[in-house]
Amino acid sequence: MTSTMSTVQTTAAGRKFPKFDLYRLLHTVFEPVFGRKICILIDLPELAEAKDMAFLKNPARAIQRRAHDYFYKGLHGGVMDELALSGGEMFAYLQTGGSNLDLPDECADMRGDRLSLERDVYPNYDIILCISTFSATAPLTAFARQYGFRGATLHGLNDIILNSGLAVDYNIVSRDAEKLRQAMTRADRVEIDFALEDGEVLTARLELGGQEAQKSHGLCRGDTPDVANLPAGEVYFVPKSAEGQFPMKYEDGTLGRLIVTGGRIIRSELIAGDPAVIDAHNARLQDDPMTGVLGELGFGTQVLPVSGADIQDEKVLGTCHLATGRDDHLGGHITPDLFKRRQNATHDDILFAPHKTPNFDIKQVRMTRGAQHEILIEHFQPSRYLLEALAEE
């Protein structure tokens, strides 16, 4: 069983990152930016906290404070002038309570006035930064296409992310993501072997149908409506189907064996921990089967330190992740209306990484592409095949 941190992550621990620079980030990600109008969205449990920025006095609002201190103050401290941007307002909406759930329309400005996102925000800004507790990538992408803005989602923002994942050169991130995309694109299938502590090996087989791999590379340029998910650095697929089994570590530490048939998790079986956690998951799968659909297979492409937030940690080279639920923002067909209850229409990542899942190992990840068979990952390490792809000029 692998218990030590991967060499890729050890390298990241000793890597020196440049200081976070809002000017560089916005200029690189959104070129062109000159003459555009920008705003910031945050989420709050109560909109009353927006009035006079009362949330700044609440120590529980660390993410929202970073939105204010690094982005709002940065914009008004000279970055808007340097980039010839206008606007700079900040708005708050009610927290959704889940990853990629539809956003409420009501919002508030920092005077406390109640407004409408669809009337007062989306149509009136060219660039929207959403710095929130829960990911808003899926709903914001849909609104971007509807109203014509560009944006970025930065949920779970912490100091490690600011000083590493958001401090990198996204031209390089994009270049490396494309190299790995080319190495994996048009794969027919991917198989993942998971080794448990007792020696049992679970295998999940994901059918990809020769599709073009996609990349989350951080660049959102031109004036084509789109939303970047930052930090970026990922190659991903929308599975056509899936069969097999894989382990899942629940929030309380319970370990379950997930049984997958026809591209969907049909049940969870207890390996270790609290049976009630497994029962609750099975009840949810039975009540709303769409919550078990596998909507994404993703691979990290960056050398980054562990941040404790999946938004960055799933971008680390040598990790991979699956996701259940809606995938319309990734080009899939799973939309909120297909769920029994719209509050179930989340997109939930299941990250496999040494720090996150130390009680099982990724023994091997294999790709089949026609007659080509390649190992992609072994024991949370990128294979020689991937490293050689990155080394190509």
N, C-alpha and C positions, 0 to 999 in steps of 0.2 A: 504494500500500500504506500502510495506517495504521500509523505507527510511534510516534506520540505517545500518551500516556495520555489517555483520554476526559475530556471536561469534567466529567462526572459524578464521576469518580474524583478529578480535580483539586479539585473542590469538597469532596469528602470529606477530602482531605489538609489542607485549611484549616479544617475543621469542628472545633469544640470539643465533645468528648464529656464527659458527667459521669463522675466517678470510679466505678469498679466498686463496687457496693453489693449484697452478698449478700442483705441483708434485702429491699431493693427488688425484686431479681430474683425471689426465691422468693415474696414476697407477690403480685407482679404475675402471675407465670406460673401459680401453683398455687392462687390464691384459691378456696375457703378453705383455710388451712393450720393454723389453730388446732386443737390437740388431735391432730394427725396425727403419725405416727411416720416418721422419715426415716433413710435410710442412703446411703452412697456406695459405688459399685463402681469399682474400677480394674482394669487388666489388667497382668500382669507376665509376663516370659518364664519365670520360675521362681517357684513359690509360696513357696519358702524365703525370698525377699526380703521377704515380708510380715511375718515374725516380727520383732517390736520395730521395725517400720517400717525395716528395713535398706535398703530402696530409696532412702531419703532420702540415703544416703551415696553413691549411684551417680549421677554426673553425666549418665548416659545416660537417666535417668528424669525428664526435665524435665516431661513432662505429668503424671506421677503426683505429682511434688513440688508442682505448682500445685494439684492436687486436694487435697493436704494443707494447703498454706499458705493458700489462699483459701477453700476450702470446708469442710474438716474443722475447721481452726482457727477459721474464721469461725463455724461452727455452735456450737462449744464456747466461743467467746469472747463470747457474748451473743446471737447471732441466734436460737438455739433458745428462749431465755427470752423474747425479744421477740415471737416468733411462737407461743409456747406449744407448741412442737414437743417431741417426745421422741425417744429413740434417739440418732442421730448416729454410729453405728458405721460403720466402713469395712471393706470386704471386697475381696479380690483374687481374680481368676480368671486362668487361663492365657490369654495372648494367642492370638487365633484365627489371625492371619496374613493375614487378608483382610477386606475391607469387607463387613459384614453377614452374615458366616458364623454358623452356629448357635453358641451359647455352650456351653462345657463346663459340666457340672453341678458339678464339684468346685471349691471355693473355700477361702480361708483367711481367718481374722480376723487382727487385728494382733498377736495373741499367737502366731500360727503354727498354731493349731488348724485341722485340716481339717474342712470343713463341706460342706453341699450347698445350692446356690442354690435348688433347688426345694423343699427341706424346711425350710431354716433362714432363707432370706432373702425370696424372693418372697411367701410367704403371711403374713409377719410385719411387713411395712412398707407404709405408705400411699403414701409418696413415695420413689422411688429415683432417685438421680443417678448416671449412668454416665459417668465421665470417663476416656477410654481412648485407646489408640493407634489402634485400628481402630474404625470405626463399628459400633455394636451396635443401631441403630434397628430394623431388621427383626426380629431375634429377640426383642428386649426388648418390642417392641409386641405380639408374639404372646403372650409370657408375661404382659404386663399384662392382656390380655383374658382369659387363663386364670385368673389369680390375683386380679385386681381392684385392682391398684395403679395409680397414676399415676407418670410419670417424665419424665426428660429425658436425652438423650444429648448429650454435649459432647466428641466425639473431636477429637484434634489441637489441644487447647487451647494457645494461646500468649499472649504478653503483649499483642500487638496486639488479639487477639480479646477478651481480658479488658477492655481499655481502650476498646473501641469496640462490637463486636457484642454483648457481654454487658452493656454499660453503658447501652444505649439504653432508652427507655420502650417496653415491649412493647404497651402500649395503642395507641400511635401506629403501631408496626410492624404490628399486627393490622389497624388501620383502613386503612392504605395497601395492604396485601396484599388486603384485601377490595375496594377500589376497582379494583385491577388485575385481580382475579379476575372481577369483573363485566364489565370491558372485554373479557375473552377467553373467558368461559365459553360453552359450547355451540358452540364453533368446529367447523367441519366438517373443516378441514385447516389445516396450517401448512407453508409452504415456506421453506427457508433456502438462500440463495445464499452460497457461500464463494468468495472470490477468492484465488487463489494468486499467488505472487510473479511467475510467468511470464505472468500474465494469464488463465490457465485458470480457469473458473468451474465449481464443482461444486454441484449442487443436490440437496437431500434433501427429499422430500415426505412428511409425516407425516399419516396419516388419523386423525382424532380422533372422527369419528362423532357430532358434536353433543353430546358428553358434558359433564357439569358439571365445570368446572375446579375443582381443589382448591387449598388454600393451606396452606403451612407458615408459621404466623403467631406461634408461640411461646407461645400461651395454652393451658393444660391445666387448665381450671377445673372446678369441681363435683367430683363423685365418680365420674364416668364413666371407666372405665379407658382410659388413653391415654398416649402418649409424645410429648413435644415434642422436636424436633431443634433444638438451639441452637448457634450463632446461627440465627435464623429470618428469614423474609422471602422468600417464593418462591410463585409460582403454577405449578402443574404439572398435567400430563395423563399418562394411561397410553395410549400410542398403540394404535389398533386394528390398524394396519398401517403400513408404510413402504416407499418405493421410492427409488432414486437413489443418490447418492454423497456422502460427506463426508470431509474430511481428519481425521486423528488424529495428534497429536504424542505419540510414545511417551516413556517416562521418560528414555531416553538421548538424546533429541532427534531420533531418526529420524522422518520424516514419511511417513505412508502414506495411500493413497486407499482408503477402505472402501466396498465395493460392497454395497448393501442391496437385498434382494428379499423380498417377503412379510413385512416387519416384522423381518427378521433380517439381520445382517451375514454374508455368505456367503464373503467373502474380502477380503484386504488386498493392495494393490499398492504397490510401492515408488515413492515420489516422490523422496526424498533420504535418505541415511543408510545404515544397516547392513542389508543384505539378510537377515541371520540373524534380526534382530528380527521382520521381516515373516514369514519362514518359521515362526518359533516361534508367532506369532499364528495363522497359517493352520493349523498342525498342531493347535492347541487348538480352533479352530472346527470342524475336521473330526472330531476325536475326540469333542467334546461340543458339538453344534450349539446347544444352549440357551444357551451362553455368549455367543452373538452376538445374542440376541433383544433388541430395543430395548424397555425397560420403562418409560421415563420421558422426557418432554420438559418441561424446567423453565425458568422465567424469574425472574431476580432482581428484587426490589422495593425494596431499600434503597440509600441513599447511604452507603457505607462505604469505609474505606481498604483497599487490598490487604493481606492478612495473610500470604500465602504458603501458606495452608491452604484447600483447596477448600471446606471446611465453611462458611467465611465468604465466600470470594471468589465462590462461585456465587450468593450472595444479593445481589450488587451489581447495581443497576439498569443495564441496557444489556448485560448478559451473558445468555447462555442456555446450557443444557447438555442433553446426552442421557445416558442411562444404560443399561447392558446388565445382563442377569441378573434376579435375583429382584425381583418387584415386589408381592408379597403384602401388604406393609406399606403400600402405596399404593392398595390396592383392586384390584390386578391378580390374575392367575391363575397367575403363574409362581412356583411354590413349590420348595423345595429337593429334593423327591422327584422332580422332573422332570429333574434333571441326572444325567448318567451317574455323576458322582462328587460327593458332597456338598460336598467342599472346593472345587468349582467354583461353588457356589451363592452367588456374591457379587452385590452390587449396586454396580456401578462407574460413577461419574460421569465423563463426558467434558466438561470445561469449556471453553467458548470465551470467552476474555477477552484483552484486549490484552497483559497481562503474561505470560499463560500460552501464548498462541499468536501470537507476534509475526510469524511467517512466513506467516500468512494472515489475511484480513480477513473479518468477516461483512459482506458487501456489502449484504444486505437480508434481513429476515425479514418474511414476509407472512402474514396470516390471512384465511381465507375463512369467513364465517358467514352461510349463506343467500345473499342478494343483496348482503351487506355485504363489502367488500374493504378491509382496512386494513394499512398498514405498521406494524410493531411496533418494529423496530430497524433502523438503518442505521449501518454503520461503528462498531459498539459504542456507539451513542447511542440512547437511547429516543426514539421518534417523538413528534411533536406529539400524536398520538392518545393515547398513554399519558400524556404529561405533562398533557394536559387532563383525563384521567380522574383523575389524582392531585390536580389542583387543585379538583375539584368538592367542594362542601361536603356 
